[in-house]
Amino acid sequence: MTFPHPFRAFTAFRRAAYQSQAAPRRQFLPREWIQALLDGAQARLPLLDAPSLDWPYAEAVHDPAFLARWREGQVTRAEERALGFPWTPAVVERGLGSSGATLAATRDALTLGLGVNLGGGTHHAYADHAEGFSFLNDVAISARWLLDTGRARRILILDLDVHQGNGTAAIFADEPRVLTVSLHAERNYPFRKETSDLDVSLPDGTGDAAYLHALDAQVTPLVTAFQPDFAFYLAGADVLAGDQLGRLALTLDGVQARDRRVFRWAARTRTPLVTVMAGGYHRDPTQLIAARLGTLDAALEAFAPHAARGAGRAVS
């Protein structure tokens, strides 16, 4: 299929870890609905299988002893409870695939202006322990690679998942080159929050108007002042009304309005951006899929007109 733009997305959903087992939690998108998501994405842009992350990239962020335990399955019951489901080899495969997809999308953003992972956003993983369905912090790994290789000097991590990005905030707490921003439900997981550079906590039931006002009035000025030269966007769909693990009440139109604001800003300022899908646990799979595909539509709508002008920078 020929597309009128150069962009593509990476996915770990076609890896064996997803195809051979049911979802590890009932709140996840059921396996029988994953193909509908993939079909919708493939109608919009090429969909590539995620490469598996090489462990040294993870070791630049995560404690090597911690990684060794997860790699070898030497984790405790307490660690499994913190993760949210039991350790299996598939958990490791999923983590490596998700993080590999984000790193591949990061390379795309450097050359094309936009990179897409049709998954990712495991922002609850700390440097030395797992939490909240996350044992590798994919965005932190890619951000660290950018800094260590000199490909970026000022990185924005804009976390619009319904849950605070506690692991990411802790990892970059002492890193002035990374601006961590989290707009989240105040009374939701994690119940002990970390301190991001900007935390905007919203009350239960927050809808479109109040959410977008908070984004415009509190987030936009700080991002503008920081002037990042690279951005990661966690486009959580768990802000939707009816999400099993969310407490906000956005509509599909509200989620797409949010996405448009982010992507149009990045395209207008020529800031290379990677979007990862982060959380989404809606009771109605069609609503979740519509939100995910709406995020892709908003990204392509913003970036496609700039593609011919060479948005982004070359990777050396």
C-alpha positions in Angstrom: 0.0 0.0 0.0 1.2 3.5 -0.9 0.8 6.3 1.6 1.0 10.1 1.0 3.5 10.6 3.8 6.7 9.0 5.0 5.6 8.0 8.5 5.3 4.5 10.0 4.4 2.9 13.3 6.1 0.1 15.2 4.1 -2.5 17.2 4.9 -5.4 19.5 1.4 -6.7 19.2 2.4 -9.3 16.5 5.2 -10.8 18.6 4.7 -14.3 19.9 4.2 -13.1 23.4 0.9 -11.5 22.3 -0.2 -14.1 19.9 0.2 -17.2 22.1 -1.3 -16.0 25.4 -4.4 -14.2 26.6 -3.9 -10.6 28.0 -2.3 -10.8 31.5 -5.1 -8.7 33.0 -8.8 -8.6 32.3 -8.6 -4.8 31.8 -6.3 -5.1 28.8 -7.5 -5.0 25.2 -8.8 -8.6 24.5 -6.6 -10.6 22.2 -9.4 -11.0 19.7 -9.7 -7.2 19.3 -6.0 -6.5 18.7 -6.3 -7.4 15.0 -9.0 -4.7 14.6 -6.6 -2.1 16.1 -3.8 -3.3 13.8 -6.0 -3.3 10.7 -7.1 0.3 11.5 -3.5 1.4 12.0 -2.3 -0.3 8.8 -4.9 1.6 6.8 -3.2 4.8 7.9 0.5 4.1 7.8 2.9 1.2 7.4 3.0 -1.0 10.5 6.4 -2.6 11.3 7.1 -5.3 13.9 9.0 -4.0 16.9 12.7 -4.9 17.2 13.7 -6.4 20.5 15.6 -3.9 22.7 19.2 -4.9 23.4 19.8 -5.1 27.2 22.6 -2.5 27.3 20.2 0.2 26.4 18.1 -0.7 29.4 21.1 -0.8 31.6 21.8 2.8 30.9 18.6 3.6 32.9 17.8 0.5 35.1 19.9 -1.2 37.8 21.7 -4.2 36.2 21.0 -6.4 39.1 17.3 -5.6 38.8 17.3 -6.4 35.1 19.2 -9.7 35.7 16.5 -10.9 38.1 13.7 -10.0 35.6 15.6 -11.5 32.7 16.1 -14.8 34.6 12.8 -15.0 36.3 14.3 -14.6 39.8 11.6 -12.2 41.0 9.6 -12.3 44.3 5.9 -12.5 44.8 6.0 -9.0 46.1 7.6 -7.8 42.9 5.0 -9.6 40.9 2.2 -8.0 42.9 3.8 -4.6 42.3 3.9 -5.3 38.5 0.3 -6.5 38.5 0.6 -10.0 37.1 3.0 -13.0 37.4 6.4 -13.1 35.7 6.6 -15.2 32.6 9.1 -15.2 29.7 6.3 -13.4 27.7 6.4 -10.5 30.1 10.1 -10.0 29.3 9.5 -10.4 25.6 6.7 -7.8 25.7 8.9 -5.4 27.6 11.8 -5.7 25.2 9.5 -5.4 22.2 7.7 -2.4 23.6 10.9 -0.6 24.5 12.5 -1.6 21.2 9.5 -0.1 19.4 9.9 3.2 21.2 13.7 3.3 20.4 12.9 2.6 16.8 10.3 5.4 16.8 12.8 7.7 18.3 15.2 7.1 15.4 12.3 7.8 13.0 11.5 11.1 14.8 15.1 12.3 14.4 14.9 11.7 10.6 11.2 12.3 9.8 10.0 14.6 12.7 7.5 12.0 14.0 7.9 8.5 15.4 5.0 6.2 16.5 4.9 3.2 18.8 1.4 1.6 18.8 2.0 0.6 22.4 4.6 1.6 25.0 4.3 4.2 27.7 5.4 2.0 30.6 5.9 5.0 32.9 5.5 3.3 36.2 8.9 1.4 36.0 11.5 2.8 38.3 15.3 2.4 37.8 15.3 -0.5 40.3 11.8 -1.9 40.6 8.7 -2.6 38.7 5.2 -1.2 39.2 1.9 -0.8 37.4 2.3 -3.2 34.5 5.8 -1.8 33.8 9.2 -3.3 34.4 11.1 -1.4 31.6 10.6 2.3 31.3 10.6 2.6 27.5 10.5 6.4 27.2 13.2 6.8 29.8 15.4 4.4 28.0 15.0 6.2 24.7 15.4 9.6 26.3 18.7 8.5 28.0 20.0 7.2 24.6 19.3 10.7 23.1 21.1 12.5 25.9 24.1 10.1 26.0 24.6 10.2 22.2 24.2 14.0 22.0 21.2 13.7 19.7 19.1 15.9 22.0 19.9 18.4 24.7 16.5 19.4 26.0 13.8 16.7 26.2 10.1 17.1 27.0 8.3 14.1 28.4 4.6 15.1 28.2 2.6 12.4 30.1 -1.1 12.7 29.4 -2.0 9.3 30.7 -4.7 9.3 33.4 -2.0 8.0 35.9 1.0 10.0 37.1 4.3 8.9 35.5 5.9 8.2 38.8 8.7 6.0 37.5 9.7 8.5 34.9 9.6 11.4 37.4 11.9 9.6 39.8 14.3 8.5 37.1 14.8 12.1 35.8 14.4 13.9 39.1 18.0 15.2 39.0 18.3 15.6 35.2 17.7 19.3 34.2 17.9 18.4 30.5 14.6 16.5 30.8 11.3 18.3 31.6 8.7 15.8 33.0 5.1 16.9 32.8 2.2 14.9 34.1 -1.5 15.8 33.8 -3.4 13.1 35.7 -6.3 12.1 37.9 -5.5 13.2 41.4 -7.2 10.3 43.3 -5.9 7.5 41.0 -2.9 5.2 41.0 -0.1 5.6 42.0 -1.4 6.6 45.4 2.0 7.8 46.4 3.0 10.3 43.7 6.5 11.3 42.8 7.4 14.9 42.0 7.5 15.8 38.3 8.7 19.1 37.0 5.0 19.9 36.6 2.2 17.9 38.1 -1.4 18.9 37.3 -3.8 16.8 39.3 -7.4 16.8 38.2 -10.6 15.8 40.2 -12.7 12.8 39.4 -15.1 13.3 36.5 -13.1 16.0 34.8 -14.5 16.4 31.3 -13.3 17.9 28.0 -13.5 21.6 28.7 -11.8 21.6 32.1 -9.1 19.1 30.9 -8.3 21.2 27.8 -8.2 24.4 29.9 -5.7 22.8 32.2 -3.5 21.7 29.3 -3.7 25.2 27.7 -3.3 27.3 30.9 -0.8 25.2 32.9 1.1 23.0 30.6 1.6 25.0 27.5 3.4 28.0 29.1 6.0 25.8 30.8 6.6 23.8 27.6 7.0 26.9 25.6 9.5 28.4 28.1 11.5 25.2 28.2 12.0 25.1 24.4 12.7 21.3 24.0 14.5 20.0 21.0 12.8 16.6 21.3 9.6 15.4 22.8 7.9 12.2 24.0 4.1 12.2 24.2 2.3 9.6 26.2 -1.2 9.7 24.6 -3.1 7.7 27.2 -6.6 6.7 26.2 -7.5 6.0 29.8 -8.7 9.5 30.2 -11.9 8.5 28.4 -15.2 8.3 30.3 -15.9 4.6 31.0 -12.2 3.5 31.3 -11.9 0.7 33.9 -8.8 2.2 35.5 -9.4 5.9 34.9 -11.4 8.4 36.8 -11.8 11.2 34.2 -14.6 11.7 31.7 -13.3 12.9 28.4 -15.2 12.1 25.2 -13.6 10.8 22.0 -13.8 14.4 20.6 -12.0 15.7 23.7 -9.2 13.1 23.4 -8.7 14.1 19.8 -8.7 17.8 20.6 -6.0 17.0 23.2 -4.0 15.1 20.6 -4.3 17.8 18.0 -3.0 20.4 20.4 0.1 18.4 21.1 0.9 17.3 17.5 0.2 20.8 16.0 2.5 22.4 18.6 5.3 19.9 17.7 4.8 20.3 14.0 4.6 24.0 14.2 7.8 24.3 16.3 9.6 21.6 14.3 10.2 19.6 17.5 10.8 15.9 16.7 8.2 13.9 18.6 7.6 10.3 19.5 4.1 9.3 20.5 3.4 6.2 22.6 -0.1 5.0 23.4 0.3 4.4 27.1 -2.8 3.3 29.1 -6.2 2.4 27.8 -8.6 -0.1 29.6 -12.0 0.9 28.3 -14.9 -1.5 28.9 -15.9 -1.1 25.3 -13.0 -2.1 23.0 -14.4 -0.1 20.1 -14.1 3.1 22.1 -10.5 2.3 22.9 -9.6 1.4 19.3 -11.3 4.6 18.1 -9.2 6.7 20.6 -6.0 5.0 19.4 -6.8 5.5 15.8 -7.9 9.1 16.5 -4.4 9.7 17.9 -2.8 8.4 14.7 -5.2 10.6 12.6 -4.3 13.7 14.7 -0.5 13.0 14.3 -0.7 12.5 10.6 -3.0 15.6 10.1 -0.4 17.7 11.9 2.8 16.3 10.5 2.0 15.2 6.9 1.9 18.8 5.6 5.4 19.4 7.0 6.9 16.1 5.7 7.9 17.4 2.3 9.8 20.2 4.0 12.1 17.8 5.8 10.9 18.0 9.4 13.3 16.5 11.9 17.0 16.0 11.8 19.3 13.3 10.3 20.7 10.5 12.4 24.4 10.1 12.2 
